[in-house]
């Protein structure tokens, strides 16, 4: 890939149902049913801001001069509300495309990759392109991290931001949780392995990959339909090879529950 003229697309995945958000709504946190899709976190306005969760994420990628187009993956029928969730001041030279998602995150990313394969201009398709795949519920992504990810994917072909864990992790067996202690209380599970904290960390997004290979990996993952991959680094690692990690950002949090918006 030419580092001075990269062919880079951002894919922002916002096709989920926000079920965990909807199931945990305390009174007063989110609007009532008078607001369409009020429980879908990506359309919520960030506290202290006039931007939505989705709009803030999209704006961070639109600010990069090296990103040519932004594909936003949404539930079917959501294009109108998703479009109104975007900032009015998006750069006019950025191509924004909406693609329908699938029944899982893996399927939604695959739909976006297939759209890109089908719709890339032939002269661009001949170049070695890259994609940045980002969770739409991570609105606090910094442009500086996006640029570092782009630099790294040009060098390494597959890269993710990574945060070291600060607590000591344990692997737990919950299969015996139906048994009771002598006190009569139910067991929550047992530690079966003490993991090395220095070798573990948390994956963030955007995760970036050379386009032809991540498309190939996702096609192969679809054939492995008995297993659902939870992020794209896992798909790449299963079918292509090693993934490079660079330091992530503690502010790049993922919104899952209502309190994450506070």
BAFI-3210 file (N, C-alpha, C; in Angstrom, 3 decimals, decimal comma, padded with zeros to 6 digits):
// residues 262
n [1|2|3|4|5|6|7|8|9|10|11|12|13|14|15|16|17|18|19|20|21|22|23|24|25|26|27|28|29|30|31|32|33|34|35|36|37|38|39|40|41|42|43|44|45|46|47|48|49|50|51|52|53|54|55|56|57|58|59|60|61|62|63|64|65|66|67|68|69|70|71|72|73|74|75|76|77|78|79|80|81|82|83|84|85|86|87|88|89|90|91|92|93|94|95|96|97|98|99|100|101|102|103|104|105|106|107|108|109|110|111|112|113|114|115|116|117|118|119|120|121|122|123|124|125|126|127|128|129|130|131|132|133|134|135|136|137|138|139|140|141|142|143|144|145|146|147|148|149|150|151|152|153|154|155|156|157|158|159|160|161|162|163|164|165|166|167|168|169|170|171|172|173|174|175|176|177|178|179|180|181|182|183|184|185|186|187|188|189|190|191|192|193|194|195|196|197|198|199|200|201|202|203|204|205|206|207|208|209|210|211|212|213|214|215|216|217|218|219|220|221|222|223|224|225|226|227|228|229|230|231|232|233|234|235|236|237|238|239|240|241|242|243|244|245|246|247|248|249|250|251|252|253|254|255|256|257|258|259|260|261|262]
n.u [000,830|000,506|001,858|001,557|-000,682|-003,065|-005,674|-008,348|-011,043|-013,553|-015,474|-018,311|-019,952|-023,222|-025,494|-026,763|-029,292|-029,377|-030,179|-029,324|-029,097|-031,783|-033,014|-032,212|-033,111|-033,382|-035,948|-036,321|-033,769|-033,595|-035,502|-039,120|-041,433|-042,202|-040,136|-038,605|-036,984|-035,764|-034,319|-032,112|-028,775|-026,904|-028,216|-028,671|-028,229|-025,134|-024,277|-023,857|-023,277|-024,073|-024,099|-024,847|-024,276|-023,549|-023,059|-020,839|-018,852|-018,714|-017,890|-015,284|-013,876|-014,396|-012,847|-010,318|-007,970|-007,106|-008,997|-011,267|-013,976|-016,947|-018,604|-021,639|-023,123|-026,333|-029,531|-032,079|-034,216|-033,581|-032,319|-033,168|-033,426|-030,848|-029,374|-030,243|-029,028|-026,446|-023,778|-024,383|-022,316|-020,524|-017,633|-017,869|-016,630|-016,561|-017,608|-020,561|-022,022|-024,805|-025,410|-027,286|-027,412|-026,717|-027,842|-025,988|-022,978|-020,755|-021,946|-022,893|-020,558|-019,518|-021,461|-020,903|-018,266|-018,713|-020,285|-018,373|-016,545|-018,078|-018,660|-016,404|-014,506|-012,903|-010,237|-009,412|-009,786|-007,741|-005,623|-003,892|-005,968|-007,238|-009,241|-010,864|-012,442|-015,011|-016,698|-019,913|-020,853|-018,800|-018,147|-016,165|-013,783|-010,545|-009,194|-006,415|-005,757|-006,947|-005,332|-002,900|-003,578|-004,015|-001,408|-000,153|-001,472|-000,689|001,942|001,843|-000,359|-002,453|-004,010|-004,767|-006,093|-005,161|-005,658|-003,947|-004,838|-005,797|-006,638|-006,245|-006,728|-008,894|-009,627|-012,763|-014,767|-018,045|-019,656|-020,327|-022,047|-024,580|-024,393|-024,351|-022,894|-021,885|-023,111|-025,447|-025,662|-025,563|-022,999|-020,944|-019,179|-015,858|-012,376|-010,313|-008,015|-005,199|-004,539|-001,942|-001,481|000,198|000,277|-002,153|-004,935|-007,314|-009,251|-009,838|-011,628|-010,989|-010,367|-007,981|-007,347|-005,787|-007,692|-008,437|-007,685|-009,029|-011,615|-011,536|-011,043|-013,414|-015,250|-014,443|-014,962|-017,725|-018,305|-017,659|-019,916|-020,774|-019,676|-019,491|-017,768|-016,362|-014,976|-013,160|-010,445|-010,194|-011,304|-009,458|-007,123|-007,790|-007,924|-006,047|-003,587|-001,121|-001,941|-001,135|-000,625|-001,279|-000,893|-003,973|-006,663|-007,825|-010,059|-011,566|-014,142|-016,714|-020,170|-022,595|-024,508|-027,098|-025,879|-023,362|-023,509|-023,517]
n.v [-001,187|002,206|004,532|007,253|007,671|006,218|003,766|003,800|002,660|003,304|001,267|001,412|-000,115|-000,393|-001,919|-003,365|-004,419|-003,112|-004,412|-004,970|-002,410|-001,535|-003,347|-002,501|000,007|002,607|004,655|007,812|008,007|007,597|008,802|008,435|006,250|008,006|008,937|007,794|004,638|004,973|003,513|002,610|002,804|004,099|006,247|008,021|011,151|012,406|013,101|016,480|017,329|018,167|016,175|012,916|009,506|007,849|009,859|011,190|009,214|008,804|011,343|011,505|009,742|010,894|013,115|012,391|012,796|010,713|008,789|007,527|006,793|006,166|003,522|002,825|000,531|-000,568|-001,385|-002,874|-000,600|001,611|003,798|006,502|007,574|007,059|008,653|011,211|011,284|011,972|014,431|017,783|019,104|017,430|016,692|017,611|016,155|013,523|010,255|008,802|005,811|003,693|000,491|-002,466|-004,380|-007,666|-010,698|-010,897|-009,438|-010,294|-011,067|-008,591|-007,072|-008,602|-008,107|-005,408|-005,580|-007,091|-005,313|-003,379|-004,822|-005,250|-002,673|-001,091|001,134|-000,018|000,742|001,413|-000,968|-002,511|-001,604|-002,067|-002,116|-000,937|-001,558|000,011|-001,109|-000,339|-000,088|001,212|002,083|003,249|006,224|007,976|007,841|008,840|011,085|010,959|008,334|006,956|007,747|006,601|003,908|003,665|004,190|001,931|-000,275|-000,041|-000,798|-003,339|-004,899|-006,082|-004,892|-003,934|-001,758|-001,905|-002,569|-003,028|-005,309|-004,380|-005,529|-008,740|-011,479|-014,386|-017,724|-019,220|-021,951|-022,569|-024,712|-026,228|-024,757|-025,255|-026,730|-026,841|-025,196|-026,365|-024,604|-024,080|-022,125|-021,161|-022,115|-019,850|-020,636|-021,903|-021,205|-022,216|-021,673|-019,580|-016,719|-015,039|-011,761|-009,985|-010,879|-010,493|-008,635|-006,078|-005,902|-003,215|-001,070|001,139|-001,743|-002,692|-003,784|-005,289|-005,091|-007,187|-009,560|-009,602|-009,751|-012,271|-013,832|-013,441|-014,610|-017,262|-017,644|-017,631|-020,105|-021,639|-022,138|-022,944|-021,530|-018,363|-015,513|-012,981|-010,647|-008,876|-009,263|-011,792|-013,282|-012,773|-013,820|-016,521|-017,413|-016,136|-015,033|-013,597|-010,861|-007,530|-005,515|-002,277|000,406|001,144|003,383|004,692|006,301|005,482|004,169|001,631|001,828|000,181|-000,197|001,880|003,535|003,924|006,118|008,255]
n.w [000,000|-000,823|001,253|001,050|-000,446|000,474|000,104|001,788|003,722|006,127|008,234|010,077|012,585|013,396|013,805|015,738|018,167|020,564|022,899|025,548|026,494|026,304|028,044|030,498|031,253|033,408|034,950|033,402|032,320|029,537|026,691|026,309|024,550|022,620|021,158|018,280|018,168|020,671|022,541|021,227|021,333|019,665|018,494|020,464|022,150|023,192|026,565|027,510|024,982|021,555|019,797|018,509|019,640|017,454|015,546|016,636|016,494|013,706|012,850|013,816|012,148|009,692|009,851|009,133|006,605|005,111|004,834|002,581|002,203|004,158|005,515|006,966|008,997|009,510|011,097|009,041|007,391|008,907|007,760|007,476|010,153|011,031|009,318|010,075|012,502|012,094|012,057|010,886|009,773|008,433|006,447|003,054|001,077|001,802|001,254|002,220|003,049|003,517|004,766|005,101|008,078|009,512|011,205|013,243|014,670|013,245|010,792|009,974|009,527|007,455|005,445|004,897|003,927|001,626|000,169|-000,350|-001,892|-004,175|-005,089|-005,318|-007,329|-010,307|-010,751|-008,202|-006,895|-007,816|-006,426|-003,306|-000,759|002,431|005,373|008,107|010,912|013,033|016,199|016,417|018,828|020,195|020,869|021,640|020,311|019,403|016,970|016,770|017,489|015,411|013,246|014,021|013,873|011,126|010,152|011,238|010,035|007,420|007,627|008,861|008,093|009,603|012,465|015,822|018,422|021,859|025,265|028,292|030,929|034,256|036,587|038,207|036,195|036,147|035,156|035,095|036,175|035,677|035,623|037,785|039,244|040,140|042,350|045,955|048,794|052,090|053,748|052,544|050,644|047,172|044,924|043,122|041,205|040,246|040,439|037,852|036,539|036,896|035,362|033,492|034,033|032,712|030,134|028,996|027,649|026,629|023,755|021,526|019,229|016,425|014,391|012,052|008,706|005,817|002,915|000,875|002,189|004,692|003,789|002,531|004,817|006,266|004,542|004,735|007,423|007,475|006,471|008,576|010,309|012,800|014,789|016,345|015,699|017,717|017,294|014,678|014,625|015,671|013,610|011,527|012,760|012,926|010,262|008,630|009,852|012,062|014,276|014,774|017,704|019,040|021,441|022,995|023,936|026,937|027,029|024,918|025,147|025,219|024,773|026,531|028,575|030,125|032,095|031,081|029,497|031,163]
ca.u [000,000|001,241|001,544|001,235|-001,975|-003,724|-007,066|-008,829|-012,469|-013,982|-016,749|-018,814|-020,993|-024,276|-026,662|-027,297|-030,620|-029,216|-031,048|-028,875|-029,461|-033,235|-033,425|-031,711|-033,435|-034,044|-036,823|-035,718|-032,467|-033,815|-036,861|-040,132|-041,682|-042,516|-038,944|-038,337|-035,745|-035,145|-033,411|-030,930|-027,777|-026,175|-028,977|-028,801|-027,351|-024,157|-024,423|-022,968|-022,926|-025,216|-023,840|-025,265|-023,208|-023,126|-022,511|-019,505|-017,939|-018,550|-017,145|-013,859|-013,295|-014,505|-011,796|-009,056|-007,799|-006,693|-010,144|-011,997|-015,413|-017,391|-019,770|-022,329|-023,964|-027,496|-030,659|-032,906|-035,259|-033,114|-031,471|-033,607|-033,046|-029,386|-028,874|-030,493|-028,149|-025,104|-023,579|-024,674|-021,074|-019,602|-016,953|-018,647|-015,901|-016,596|-018,714|-021,221|-022,858|-025,522|-025,558|-028,073|-026,681|-027,204|-028,307|-024,896|-021,946|-019,954|-022,707|-022,986|-019,272|-019,442|-022,282|-020,175|-017,128|-019,234|-020,667|-017,140|-016,017|-018,922|-018,827|-015,150|-014,069|-011,907|-008,862|-009,072|-009,772|-006,446|-004,662|-004,024|-006,765|-007,389|-010,477|-010,894|-013,753|-015,201|-017,992|-020,634|-021,117|-017,584|-018,183|-015,075|-012,564|-009,749|-008,571|-005,002|-005,677|-007,279|-004,143|-001,906|-004,041|-003,748|000,041|000,229|-001,972|000,155|003,177|001,695|-001,459|-003,552|-003,635|-005,859|-005,695|-005,126|-005,440|-003,586|-005,758|-005,210|-006,967|-005,711|-007,807|-008,992|-010,558|-013,726|-015,657|-019,375|-020,457|-020,764|-022,709|-025,857|-024,113|-024,417|-021,938|-022,488|-023,915|-026,707|-025,611|-025,181|-021,649|-020,906|-018,174|-014,555|-011,209|-009,604|-006,696|-004,754|-003,954|-000,870|-001,975|001,123|000,096|-003,552|-005,403|-008,651|-009,264|-010,707|-011,722|-011,054|-009,421|-007,678|-006,843|-005,745|-009,055|-008,708|-007,484|-010,092|-012,790|-011,323|-011,200|-014,832|-015,920|-014,117|-015,640|-019,133|-018,387|-017,513|-021,120|-021,094|-018,991|-019,687|-016,580|-016,810|-014,376|-012,538|-009,101|-010,331|-011,519|-008,158|-006,207|-008,196|-007,822|-004,980|-002,308|-000,926|-002,475|-000,291|-001,339|-000,680|-001,610|-005,280|-006,935|-008,815|-011,275|-012,261|-015,021|-017,872|-021,426|-023,411|-025,616|-027,449|-024,933|-022,169|-023,740|-023,507]
ca.v [000,000|003,458|005,287|008,641|007,721|004,966|003,565|003,354|002,797|003,032|000,585|001,663|-001,123|000,110|-002,701|-004,137|-004,062|-002,431|-005,125|-004,791|-001,044|-001,471|-004,155|-001,923|001,425|003,148|005,777|009,134|008,007|007,747|009,255|007,392|005,704|009,057|009,122|006,548|003,910|005,698|002,662|002,270|003,695|004,890|007,445|008,874|012,317|012,296|014,147|017,626|017,492|018,163|015,089|011,577|008,505|007,498|011,048|011,469|008,220|009,074|012,586|011,256|009,124|011,859|014,123|011,899|013,058|009,482|007,895|007,920|006,608|005,625|002,648|002,699|-000,660|-000,255|-002,314|-002,587|000,387|002,666|004,789|007,880|008,020|007,047|009,836|012,401|011,220|012,417|015,882|018,537|019,672|016,427|017,157|017,311|015,245|012,168|009,445|008,084|004,731|002,892|-000,913|-003,216|-005,354|-009,040|-011,161|-010,851|-008,479|-010,917|-010,978|-007,182|-006,701|-009,295|-007,367|-004,194|-005,981|-007,505|-004,081|-002,739|-005,636|-005,088|-001,287|-000,356|001,374|-001,029|001,231|001,333|-002,373|-003,071|-001,205|-002,791|-001,246|-001,337|-001,147|000,198|-001,577|000,316|-000,220|002,475|002,493|003,842|007,590|008,814|007,516|010,032|011,096|010,579|006,867|006,536|007,940|005,594|002,628|003,696|004,002|000,569|-001,268|000,069|-001,534|-004,687|-005,595|-006,331|-004,217|-003,494|-001,094|-002,917|-002,044|-004,065|-005,427|-003,888|-006,504|-010,070|-012,297|-015,802|-018,520|-019,787|-023,045|-022,378|-025,914|-026,797|-023,683|-025,709|-027,402|-025,936|-025,398|-026,896|-023,537|-023,993|-021,103|-021,695|-021,760|-019,066|-021,179|-022,170|-020,842|-023,376|-021,273|-018,236|-016,222|-014,062|-010,437|-009,315|-011,402|-010,337|-007,274|-005,894|-005,397|-002,103|-000,761|000,421|-002,772|-002,393|-004,937|-005,231|-005,448|-008,492|-010,679|-009,656|-010,262|-013,715|-014,438|-013,444|-015,626|-018,559|-017,732|-017,965|-021,551|-022,219|-021,521|-023,411|-020,663|-016,939|-014,744|-011,775|-009,455|-009,157|-009,782|-013,242|-013,840|-012,721|-014,745|-017,897|-017,824|-015,452|-015,033|-012,797|-009,502|-006,624|-004,657|-001,014|000,888|001,753|004,612|004,426|007,072|004,856|003,214|001,108|002,031|-001,031|000,019|003,304|004,286|004,254|007,426|009,289]
ca.w [000,000|-000,888|002,471|000,717|-001,111|000,843|-000,269|003,091|004,023|007,503|008,412|011,430|012,785|014,290|013,394|016,852|018,678|021,860|023,831|026,924|026,859|026,490|029,190|031,745|031,266|034,589|034,600|033,244|031,652|028,104|026,371|026,237|023,228|021,650|020,325|017,557|018,481|021,782|023,299|020,424|021,911|018,674|018,133|021,650|022,248|024,263|027,586|027,366|023,575|020,644|018,858|018,911|019,765|016,096|014,891|017,165|015,930|012,268|012,673|014,068|010,956|008,594|010,008|008,566|005,174|004,429|004,696|001,374|002,361|005,436|005,413|008,252|008,953|010,337|010,894|007,873|007,632|009,803|007,100|007,731|011,486|011,117|008,598|010,893|013,667|011,711|012,137|009,668|009,247|007,894|005,236|001,843|000,191|002,329|000,763|003,302|002,511|004,505|004,390|006,079|008,854|009,550|012,513|014,216|014,295|012,191|009,546|009,587|008,934|006,167|004,483|004,510|003,097|000,313|-000,546|-000,805|-002,983|-005,356|-005,520|-005,500|-008,713|-010,695|-010,604|-006,790|-006,493|-008,177|-005,414|-002,048|000,090|003,829|006,028|009,552|011,367|014,335|016,862|016,435|020,207|020,776|020,327|022,117|019,573|019,120|015,637|016,867|017,483|014,046|012,403|014,411|013,335|009,680|009,985|011,598|009,076|006,230|007,894|009,430|007,426|010,535|013,705|016,693|019,666|022,913|026,613|029,261|032,067|035,503|037,626|037,932|035,634|036,482|034,363|036,038|035,769|036,244|035,375|039,064|039,995|040,696|043,613|047,090|049,884|053,308|054,349|051,828|049,600|045,865|044,496|041,887|040,297|040,833|039,641|037,314|036,035|037,253|034,121|033,620|033,685|031,797|028,783|028,621|027,456|026,091|022,384|021,195|017,803|015,157|014,005|010,644|007,966|004,361|002,517|000,253|003,114|005,699|003,068|002,402|006,136|006,625|003,715|005,330|008,721|007,232|006,270|009,916|010,847|014,146|015,753|016,099|016,065|018,417|016,686|013,389|014,870|015,845|012,271|010,841|013,404|012,646|008,862|007,885|010,554|013,270|014,354|015,557|018,640|019,448|022,629|022,821|024,674|027,979|026,746|023,797|025,825|024,505|025,483|026,577|029,494|030,242|032,913|030,294|028,891|032,199]
c.u [000,868|000,903|001,166|-000,124|-002,761|-005,188|-007,758|-010,314|-012,688|-015,344|-017,167|-020,050|-021,987|-025,579|-027,295|-028,643|-030,564|-030,076|-030,618|-029,149|-030,951|-033,687|-033,039|-032,008|-034,079|-034,923|-036,043|-034,394|-032,628|-035,242|-037,838|-040,379|-042,051|-041,326|-038,630|-036,996|-035,006|-034,167|-032,180|-029,838|-027,092|-026,895|-029,167|-027,820|-026,397|-024,363|-023,397|-022,560|-024,201|-025,060|-024,388|-024,043|-022,661|-022,473|-021,105|-018,477|-017,658|-017,685|-015,647|-013,188|-013,345|-013,404|-010,470|-009,011|-007,474|-007,840|-011,027|-013,507|-015,711|-018,661|-020,359|-023,302|-025,086|-028,565|-031,463|-034,017|-034,838|-032,371|-031,883|-033,161|-031,531|-028,803|-029,087|-029,636|-026,744|-024,984|-023,865|-023,400|-020,059|-018,917|-017,669|-017,948|-015,868|-017,829|-019,272|-022,183|-023,520|-025,738|-026,365|-027,216|-027,302|-027,611|-027,233|-023,896|-021,098|-020,645|-022,791|-021,686|-019,123|-020,260|-021,565|-018,996|-017,588|-019,694|-019,426|-016,532|-016,779|-018,858|-017,535|-014,893|-012,927|-010,480|-008,434|-008,955|-008,431|-005,377|-004,880|-004,706|-006,793|-008,740|-010,227|-012,303|-013,945|-016,595|-018,679|-020,941|-019,852|-017,460|-016,967|-013,736|-011,842|-009,171|-007,110|-004,838|-005,995|-006,055|-003,058|-002,281|-003,767|-002,262|000,435|-000,264|-001,181|001,429|002,936|000,529|-002,659|-003,155|-004,888|-005,289|-005,987|-004,863|-005,038|-004,618|-005,040|-005,553|-006,404|-006,824|-007,713|-009,929|-011,444|-014,514|-016,997|-020,232|-020,960|-021,563|-024,051|-025,660|-024,134|-023,328|-022,668|-023,354|-025,267|-026,712|-025,112|-023,792|-021,694|-019,915|-016,839|-013,453|-010,530|-008,240|-006,421|-003,961|-002,910|-001,349|-001,105|000,943|-001,333|-003,918|-006,775|-008,562|-010,245|-010,907|-011,383|-009,963|-009,226|-006,987|-006,712|-007,050|-009,207|-008,612|-008,563|-011,403|-012,701|-011,553|-012,664|-015,623|-015,661|-014,831|-017,107|-019,325|-018,283|-018,712|-021,539|-020,458|-019,179|-018,466|-017,008|-016,099|-013,578|-011,100|-009,130|-010,532|-010,195|-007,203|-006,516|-007,820|-006,658|-003,649|-002,291|-001,530|-001,569|-001,154|-000,545|-001,449|-002,940|-005,416|-008,043|-010,117|-012,136|-013,199|-016,190|-019,123|-022,259|-024,667|-025,915|-026,438|-023,650|-022,293|-023,605|-022,102]
c.v [001,243|004,301|006,728|008,791|006,443|004,953|002,955|003,660|002,514|002,346|000,780|000,792|-000,623|-000,623|-003,492|-003,617|-003,252|-003,091|-004,923|-003,376|-000,978|-002,213|-003,530|-000,433|001,830|004,327|007,076|009,168|008,253|008,204|008,095|007,000|006,759|009,356|007,813|005,949|004,520|004,842|002,261|003,291|004,588|006,185|008,398|010,026|012,135|013,410|015,261|017,911|017,604|017,062|013,782|010,676|008,163|008,682|011,368|010,500|008,510|010,310|012,376|010,645|010,082|012,913|013,678|012,154|011,785|008,487|008,385|007,842|005,976|004,809|002,495|001,534|-000,498|-001,343|-001,904|-001,607|001,557|003,798|006,216|008,368|008,022|008,277|011,106|012,421|011,732|013,930|016,564|019,038|018,611|016,971|016,691|016,296|013,806|011,438|008,620|007,070|004,002|001,486|-001,610|-004,260|-006,733|-009,426|-011,159|-009,789|-009,023|-010,791|-009,542|-006,697|-007,345|-008,575|-006,116|-004,526|-006,394|-006,303|-003,427|-003,510|-005,374|-003,681|-000,484|-000,087|000,437|-000,549|001,217|-000,116|-003,030|-002,707|-002,046|-001,865|-001,785|-000,858|-000,997|-000,145|-001,134|000,053|001,147|002,975|002,936|005,273|008,431|008,463|008,802|009,967|010,658|009,059|006,333|006,647|006,930|004,209|002,563|003,483|002,545|-000,458|-001,215|-000,766|-003,024|-005,503|-005,914|-005,757|-003,860|-002,661|-002,008|-002,237|-003,178|-004,121|-004,967|-004,783|-007,873|-010,983|-013,753|-016,473|-019,308|-020,919|-022,843|-023,632|-026,549|-025,801|-024,092|-026,476|-026,384|-026,261|-025,999|-025,866|-023,403|-022,954|-021,708|-021,229|-020,962|-019,605|-021,335|-021,717|-022,114|-022,999|-019,831|-017,684|-015,148|-012,700|-009,752|-009,746|-011,209|-008,867|-007,264|-005,279|-004,244|-002,066|000,717|-000,639|-002,651|-003,572|-004,591|-005,817|-006,833|-009,654|-010,752|-010,108|-011,775|-014,415|-014,507|-014,454|-017,026|-018,740|-018,094|-019,460|-022,296|-021,773|-022,045|-022,517|-019,209|-016,171|-013,391|-010,510|-009,871|-009,635|-011,290|-013,929|-013,883|-013,761|-016,202|-018,331|-017,189|-015,515|-014,101|-011,401|-008,681|-005,817|-003,379|-000,505|001,533|002,992|004,330|005,181|006,422|003,754|002,807|001,297|000,754|-000,810|001,512|004,122|004,629|005,612|008,565|009,814]
c.w [000,000|000,332|002,195|000,043|-000,805|000,405|000,944|003,254|005,503|007,466|009,861|011,638|013,835|014,012|014,527|017,331|019,964|022,938|025,280|027,415|027,179|027,739|030,528|031,850|032,587|034,181|034,471|032,526|030,153|027,851|026,310|024,791|022,195|020,739|019,629|017,954|019,671|022,574|022,502|020,723|020,889|018,295|019,305|021,597|023,421|025,281|027,392|025,942|022,757|019,591|019,408|019,070|018,384|015,407|015,347|016,595|014,460|012,054|012,878|012,842|009,760|008,660|009,399|007,063|004,398|004,254|003,565|001,545|003,702|005,185|006,810|008,141|009,979|010,183|009,665|008,242|008,493|009,084|007,432|009,103|011,665|010,442|009,420|012,151|013,366|011,811|010,803|009,004|008,818|006,643|003,979|000,946|000,703|001,802|001,918|002,688|003,672|003,956|005,479|006,784|008,776|010,951|013,594|013,766|013,151|010,838|009,053|008,940|007,564|005,100|003,987|003,601|001,701|-000,500|-001,133|-001,969|-004,281|-005,929|-005,635|-006,981|-009,064|-010,485|-009,145|-006,339|-006,807|-007,167|-004,156|-001,049|001,521|004,336|007,525|010,008|012,814|014,877|016,915|017,829|020,938|020,241|020,672|021,463|019,180|017,695|015,668|016,837|016,088|013,148|012,738|013,867|011,837|009,413|010,208|010,587|007,772|006,411|008,170|008,876|008,319|011,887|014,500|017,840|020,847|024,250|027,544|030,382|033,330|036,690|037,229|037,434|036,078|035,484|035,317|035,398|036,472|036,124|036,663|039,884|040,568|042,005|044,744|048,096|051,091|054,003|053,671|050,731|048,293|045,481|043,203|040,869|040,989|039,885|039,154|036,741|036,434|036,062|034,387|033,131|032,641|030,347|028,256|028,458|026,823|024,697|022,257|019,675|017,632|015,012|012,500|009,980|006,487|003,824|001,888|001,233|004,194|005,054|002,924|003,741|006,540|005,787|004,288|006,671|008,558|007,005|007,604|010,756|012,215|015,210|015,357|016,601|016,634|017,977|015,456|013,536|015,048|014,490|011,507|011,425|013,102|011,235|008,091|008,620|011,753|013,124|015,259|016,520|018,877|020,656|022,268|023,681|025,682|027,734|025,663|024,311|024,935|025,361|025,384|027,407|029,638|031,033|032,181|029,611|029,891|032,441]
res [x|x|x|x|x|x|x|x|x|x|x|x|x|x|x|x|x|x|x|x|x|x|x|x|x|x|x|x|x|x|x|x|x|x|x|x|x|x|x|x|x|x|x|x|x|x|x|x|x|x|x|x|x|x|x|x|x|x|x|x|x|x|x|x|x|x|x|x|x|x|x|x|x|x|x|x|x|x|x|x|x|x|x|x|x|x|x|x|x|x|x|x|x|x|x|x|x|x|x|x|x|x|x|x|x|x|x|x|x|x|x|x|x|x|x|x|x|x|x|x|x|x|x|x|x|x|x|x|x|x|x|x|x|x|x|x|x|x|x|x|x|x|x|x|x|x|x|x|x|x|x|x|x|x|x|x|x|x|x|x|x|x|x|x|x|x|x|x|x|x|x|x|x|x|x|x|x|x|x|x|x|x|x|x|x|x|x|x|x|x|x|x|x|x|x|x|x|x|x|x|x|x|x|x|x|x|x|x|x|x|x|x|x|x|x|x|x|x|x|x|x|x|x|x|x|x|x|x|x|x|x|x|x|x|x|x|x|x|x|x|x|x|x|x|x|x|x|x|x|x|x|x|x|x|x|x|x|x|x|x|x|x]
***
